[in-house]
């Protein structure tokens, strides 16, 4: 095969999806801490989690139906927390983050800023950092220079 065929095949490969844990010290990826992540928002979706006595007792992957078939709109448990699931395309990987309410508000503020400029959030390259809040970290979002993410096919061989 020639280089062109390889490049075409790479375009159809799914990106590597990497879960990211937000800590007070930064972003934890495979046990390693990073002070920032840079990329473009690929997808945002609603999720919900209910913790009772620090134990996860119910969760909803889509914000509609939870564990055991509970319907979120009917349940409305006062301690159930909405969360935003964020897919951040960093070129060679897609970082998967779950944002608690304070971080979600920061992301929604970026959505509003994009709309005020008649743009879509996914048009912008963002720098994500973590503000240490003691026992937890709050994700902050900042627009960076808009360069498309580098794909492995674009790297020199």
C-alpha positions in Angstrom: 0.0 0.0 0.0 1.1 3.5 -0.6 1.1 6.4 1.9 -2.2 7.8 0.6 -4.0 4.6 1.2 -2.6 4.4 4.8 -3.7 8.0 5.4 -7.2 7.2 4.2 -7.5 4.1 6.5 -6.3 6.2 9.5 -9.1 8.7 8.8 -11.6 5.9 9.5 -10.0 4.6 12.7 -11.8 5.5 15.9 -9.7 7.8 18.2 -8.3 6.4 21.4 -10.6 7.3 24.2 -8.9 8.0 27.5 -10.8 8.5 30.8 -9.6 11.5 32.8 -10.1 12.0 36.6 -10.2 15.6 37.8 -8.3 16.0 41.1 -7.4 19.1 43.1 -3.8 18.8 41.7 -4.8 18.5 38.0 -5.9 15.9 35.5 -5.1 12.3 36.2 -4.7 10.1 33.1 -3.5 6.5 33.6 -2.0 7.4 37.0 -0.1 10.4 35.7 -1.0 14.1 36.6 -1.2 16.8 33.9 -1.6 20.5 34.7 -3.7 21.2 31.6 -5.4 19.6 28.6 -5.8 21.2 25.3 -8.4 20.3 22.6 -11.8 20.9 21.1 -15.1 19.9 22.6 -16.4 17.0 20.6 -19.5 16.1 22.5 -21.3 17.1 25.8 -24.0 15.0 27.4 -25.9 14.9 30.6 -25.4 12.4 33.3 -26.6 12.1 36.9 -25.2 10.6 40.1 -26.7 10.0 43.5 -24.3 9.4 46.5 -25.7 8.4 49.9 -23.2 8.1 52.7 -20.4 8.6 50.2 -21.6 5.5 48.2 -22.9 5.7 44.7 -26.4 4.4 44.9 -27.8 5.5 41.5 -26.5 6.8 38.3 -27.8 7.7 34.9 -25.6 7.6 31.8 -28.0 9.8 29.8 -29.7 11.9 32.5 -33.1 10.3 31.7 -33.2 6.9 33.3 -31.1 5.6 36.2 -30.1 2.5 38.0 -32.9 -0.1 38.1 -34.9 1.7 35.5 -35.7 4.8 37.7 -36.9 7.7 35.6 -34.9 10.8 36.7 -37.8 13.3 36.2 -40.0 11.2 38.4 -37.4 10.5 41.1 -36.0 14.0 41.6 -34.0 12.9 44.6 -32.7 16.1 46.3 -29.2 14.9 46.5 -28.9 13.6 42.9 -26.3 15.7 41.1 -26.3 16.5 37.4 -23.0 16.2 35.7 -21.8 16.9 32.2 -19.8 14.3 30.3 -17.3 16.0 28.1 -15.4 14.5 25.2 -12.3 16.6 24.5 -10.6 15.9 21.1 -6.9 16.4 21.6 -6.0 15.2 18.2 -4.5 11.7 18.8 -6.9 11.0 21.8 -10.3 11.9 23.0 -10.2 12.7 26.7 -13.4 11.7 28.6 -14.2 13.9 31.6 -17.1 14.0 33.9 -17.8 17.6 35.2 -19.5 18.3 38.5 -21.8 21.3 38.7 -19.2 24.0 39.3 -17.0 22.9 36.4 -20.1 22.4 34.2 -21.1 26.0 34.9 -17.7 27.1 33.7 -18.1 25.1 30.5 -21.6 26.5 29.9 -20.1 30.0 30.3 -17.8 29.1 27.4 -20.8 27.9 25.3 -22.5 31.3 26.0 -19.3 33.2 25.0 -19.1 31.2 21.7 -22.8 32.0 21.0 -22.2 35.7 21.6 -19.5 35.6 18.9 -21.8 33.6 16.6 -19.6 30.6 16.9 -20.0 27.0 18.1 -17.9 25.8 21.0 -16.5 23.0 18.9 -14.9 25.6 16.6 -12.7 26.8 19.5 -9.5 25.2 20.8 -9.7 25.2 24.6 -7.1 25.0 27.4 -8.5 23.2 30.5 -6.9 23.8 33.8 -7.8 22.9 37.4 -8.3 25.3 40.3 -7.5 23.6 43.6 -10.5 23.8 45.9 -9.0 21.7 48.7 -10.5 18.2 48.4 -11.6 18.7 44.8 -10.6 20.4 41.6 -12.7 22.8 39.6 -12.1 22.7 35.8 -11.6 26.1 34.2 -11.8 26.7 30.4 -9.9 29.2 28.3 -10.0 29.8 24.6 -6.6 29.4 22.9 -5.3 30.0 19.4 -7.5 28.1 17.1 -5.3 25.5 15.4 -6.8 22.2 14.4 -5.7 19.3 16.5 -2.8 17.3 15.1 -3.7 13.9 13.9 -1.2 11.0 13.7 -1.4 11.1 9.9 -0.2 14.7 10.0 2.9 13.9 11.9 6.1 13.6 9.9 7.5 10.0 9.6 
